[in-house]
Amino acid sequence: MTRKLINPVQKDTITFLHKAEETGYLYTEIDVDLQPGGGTPPHTHKTYSEIFRVLQGELTIYAGGEKYVLHPGTEIEAKAGVVHRFANESKKAVRFKVLVKPGHTGFENALYILYGLAADGLTNKKGVPKNLTHLAIVNEISEMNLSGPLKLMQPYLRYLARKASRAGEDRKLIEKYCG
């Protein structure tokens, strides 16, 4: 399985440096190259935190209602349950590392699926799957929750994820994009 993924919608390239299974599930480590204007929508994670450390350029992190602008050598942790997102609001590419603690295979698989869906034209301009069942599956396997107005959809997404799992749709996405 390739370790390098390109998301044409979020305008980033990621490389898995260490996967959860390789670290005994202590962490997942990813190298990210993010172009100007790229980023993620606001979200939370249920059981793991993300530590963002900038290597080159300038990265903006929104976490817990605050805005942080990181430069090379600086880092910030978005703890489990904290609403966060990252963005490149500068005019140059930024390179940073993300450390997911503890390591999480579902998070890794969700990235493979999201990047695959984006490459196939199956996400909107913010990188969110157009198909609600796909969104539900990604949220479930990554233990992620949406925030803002989309948070109201969370109970319905859980229902869709359970239904999709019974029908084997989650396994189909994993086989197609993670396999």
C-alpha positions as CSV (number, residue, x, y, z in Angstrom):
1,M,0.0,0.0,0.0
2,T,1.3,3.4,-0.9
3,R,2.4,5.7,1.8
4,K,2.0,8.9,-0.2
5,L,-1.4,10.3,-0.9
6,I,-2.5,13.4,-2.9
7,N,-5.7,15.2,-2.2
8,P,-6.5,17.6,-5.1
9,V,-9.4,19.2,-3.2
10,Q,-7.6,20.0,0.1
11,K,-4.5,20.8,-1.9
12,D,-2.2,18.6,0.1
13,T,0.1,15.7,-0.1
14,I,0.6,13.4,2.9
15,T,3.2,10.7,3.5
16,F,2.7,8.2,6.3
17,L,6.1,8.0,8.2
18,H,4.9,5.6,10.9
19,K,1.6,3.8,11.0
20,A,-0.1,2.8,14.2
21,E,0.6,-0.9,13.7
22,E,4.3,-0.2,13.3
23,T,4.5,1.7,16.6
24,G,2.5,-0.7,18.7
25,Y,-0.3,1.8,18.4
26,L,1.6,4.5,20.4
27,Y,1.3,7.0,17.5
28,T,0.7,7.6,13.8
29,E,3.1,10.1,12.2
30,I,2.3,11.9,8.9
31,D,4.3,14.4,6.9
32,V,2.1,17.0,5.2
33,D,2.8,19.4,2.3
34,L,-0.1,21.9,2.1
35,Q,-0.5,24.4,-0.7
36,P,-1.9,27.9,-0.2
37,G,-5.7,27.9,0.4
38,G,-5.7,24.2,1.5
39,G,-7.0,22.9,4.8
40,T,-9.6,20.9,6.5
41,P,-13.1,21.6,7.8
42,P,-13.7,21.9,11.6
43,H,-14.0,18.6,13.4
44,T,-13.2,16.7,16.6
45,H,-11.7,13.3,17.4
46,K,-13.2,11.1,20.1
47,T,-10.2,9.1,21.4
48,Y,-6.9,10.6,20.1
49,S,-5.2,14.0,19.9
50,E,-3.2,15.5,17.0
51,I,0.0,17.3,17.4
52,F,0.9,19.7,14.6
53,R,4.6,20.7,14.2
54,V,5.7,23.0,11.4
55,L,8.9,22.2,9.5
56,Q,8.7,24.9,6.7
57,G,6.4,27.8,6.1
58,E,3.4,29.0,8.1
59,L,0.4,27.0,9.3
60,T,-2.8,28.3,10.8
61,I,-4.5,26.1,13.4
62,Y,-8.0,26.9,14.7
63,A,-8.5,24.9,18.0
64,G,-10.8,25.4,20.9
65,G,-12.1,28.7,19.5
66,E,-8.6,30.2,19.2
67,K,-6.4,31.0,16.2
68,Y,-2.8,30.0,16.2
69,V,-0.2,30.8,13.5
70,L,2.7,28.3,13.7
71,H,6.2,28.8,12.2
72,P,9.1,26.3,11.8
73,G,9.9,24.6,15.1
74,T,6.6,25.4,16.8
75,E,3.8,23.0,17.5
76,I,0.4,22.7,19.1
77,E,-1.8,19.9,20.3
78,A,-5.5,19.5,19.5
79,K,-6.6,17.2,22.3
80,A,-9.4,14.6,21.8
81,G,-12.8,16.3,21.8
82,V,-11.4,19.8,20.9
83,V,-12.9,21.3,17.7
84,H,-10.0,22.1,15.4
85,R,-8.9,22.5,11.8
86,F,-5.8,23.5,9.9
87,A,-5.3,25.8,7.0
88,N,-2.6,27.4,4.9
89,E,-3.6,31.0,4.8
90,S,-0.2,32.1,3.6
91,K,1.0,32.6,0.0
92,K,3.6,29.8,0.1
93,A,3.4,26.0,0.7
94,V,3.8,24.8,4.3
95,R,5.3,21.5,5.4
96,F,4.4,20.0,8.8
97,K,4.1,16.8,10.7
98,V,1.1,15.5,12.4
99,L,1.4,13.1,15.3
100,V,-1.7,11.2,16.2
101,K,-1.6,9.8,19.8
102,P,-2.4,7.1,20.4
103,G,-1.9,5.7,16.9
104,H,-5.2,4.9,15.1
105,T,-5.7,2.6,12.2
106,G,-9.2,3.9,11.6
107,F,-7.8,7.5,11.2
108,E,-5.3,6.1,8.7
109,N,-8.0,4.3,6.7
110,A,-10.2,7.3,6.8
111,L,-7.4,9.3,5.1
112,Y,-6.9,6.7,2.4
113,I,-10.7,6.7,1.8
114,L,-11.0,10.6,1.8
115,Y,-8.1,11.1,-0.5
116,G,-9.4,8.3,-2.8
117,L,-12.9,9.8,-2.9
118,A,-11.4,13.3,-3.6
119,A,-9.2,11.9,-6.5
120,D,-12.4,10.2,-7.9
121,G,-14.3,13.5,-7.8
122,L,-16.6,12.2,-5.0
123,T,-16.1,15.0,-2.5
124,N,-17.3,18.6,-2.4
125,K,-14.9,21.6,-2.7
126,K,-14.2,21.3,1.1
127,G,-13.2,17.7,0.8
128,V,-16.3,16.3,2.4
129,P,-17.8,13.2,0.7
130,K,-20.8,14.0,-1.4
131,N,-22.4,10.6,-0.5
132,L,-23.7,10.8,3.1
133,T,-23.1,7.1,3.6
134,H,-19.4,7.6,2.7
135,L,-19.2,10.5,5.2
136,A,-20.9,8.4,7.8
137,I,-18.4,5.5,7.3
138,V,-15.4,7.9,7.4
139,N,-16.7,9.5,10.6
140,E,-17.3,6.1,12.2
141,I,-14.0,4.4,11.4
142,S,-12.0,7.6,12.3
143,E,-13.9,8.3,15.5
144,M,-14.4,11.8,14.1
145,N,-17.3,14.2,14.7
146,L,-18.3,17.1,12.6
147,S,-18.8,20.5,14.2
148,G,-20.8,23.6,13.6
149,P,-24.2,23.3,12.0
150,L,-23.2,19.9,10.6
151,K,-22.9,18.5,14.1
152,L,-26.7,18.2,14.1
153,M,-26.3,15.5,11.5
154,Q,-24.2,13.3,13.8
155,P,-27.0,11.0,15.1
156,Y,-28.2,10.4,11.5
157,L,-24.6,9.7,10.4
158,R,-24.2,7.1,13.2
159,Y,-27.4,5.4,12.0
160,L,-26.1,5.4,8.4
161,A,-22.8,4.0,9.5
162,R,-24.4,1.1,11.3
163,K,-26.6,0.4,8.3
164,A,-23.7,0.6,5.9
165,S,-21.6,-1.7,8.1
166,R,-24.4,-4.3,8.1
167,A,-24.5,-4.1,4.3
168,G,-20.7,-4.4,4.1
169,E,-20.3,-0.9,2.5
170,D,-17.5,0.0,4.9
171,R,-15.5,-3.1,3.9
172,K,-16.0,-2.2,0.2
173,L,-14.5,1.3,0.8
174,I,-11.6,-0.1,2.8
175,E,-10.9,-2.7,0.1
176,K,-11.1,-0.1,-2.7
177,Y,-9.0,2.6,-1.1
178,C,-6.9,1.0,1.6
179,G,-6.0,-2.2,0.1
